[in-house]
Amino acid sequence: MMLLRIAVAIILLTHSLPVMLNNGVNDFGNLFLNQIGFAPLGVPIAWAVKISHVVCALLLIVNKYIKWAGFMTILVLLGGIILVHYPEGWFVVGNGRNGVEYNFLLICTLIAIMYPDGFRTSFFLTKK
């Protein structure tokens, strides 16, 4: 699981840090989120998303609060699917562009990290 945690952390960091340093977060907030109805909160929401990615990545790296980090990241990824990727279809490249498949894979990976032994029946049912 360490390999998966580090891989997802690298993805979250590389998806966040460059846009935090080149005004991309403000652009996303102003030019996308504000335009689809989040005004005047588009920029703060965009910053909250990117900061949550960095915090969650660091938690994955140090192997602390894994479920919290996973749930937070999954919520952000689901928001991205709903607001950005779903209208574009399934494929990120190839038969489409900017679709949901990448977020889907990250969500499944995070669930695997959060529950390395799977969902035990005692998670849902009482023991017999």
Secondary structure, DSSP 4 states (H G I P E B T S, - for coil): -HHHHHHHHHHHHHHHHHHHHTTHHHHHIIIIIGGGTTTTSHHHHHHHHHHHHHHHHHHHHHT-SHHHHHHHHHHHHHHHIIIIIGGG-S-SSSSSSS-SHHHHHHHHHHHHHH-TT---HHHHS---
